[in-house]
Amino acid sequence: MNSLQELYVDELKDLYDAENQIIKALPKMIDAASSEELQNALTEHLEVTREQAKRIEQIFQNMGEKLKAEKCKGMEGVIKEGAEILSEDMDENVKDAAIISAAQRVEHYEMAGYGTVRTWANLLGESEAEELLQETLDEEKEADEKLNQLAEQINVQAEAGADEEEEPEVRPSSQQRRPKKSSSRSRRAA
Ligand SMILES: [Fe+2]
């Protein structure tokens, strides 16, 4: 690889594969999420992600280059780690907090990639591509910000979750104990 142009094209192919990996992974994250707000945010981002993949297709069309996805091993690792969490049995609020954490890793990985290719597009005089890439970068930042907002509430719920769960457990067990008490009372009475 000798030129920035080649590096730019290569990086775009990598991002294209990353987007497609995300399109496959998001439905599983949506299914695993309990918070309706989180489900909605991820569903919305799935739609946005499909458009982002199309933008890269458009950039290649404009360049007259053939678009062949190049395996993005970084995104594969990020998604794989997130998927491991989804299969674990945990409190629903804790799982939601984990999903947000995984989704934000995805967003930050993309933001790093898009920030770079946007800058290269500018240097290479690809102004239309630069605009398209900036649009995607803005959307990734927006998604990250939305996740930050959701995390504020969900992290607190996850932290409080352990206490909340103890309460309903106490009630039935005290109810179960009641007959024993009455029997001991009736024994005492007898
Ligand atoms: Fe994306």
Residues whose N, C-alpha, C, O or C-beta is under 5 A from the ligand:
A	BS01	LIG	T49 Q52 E110
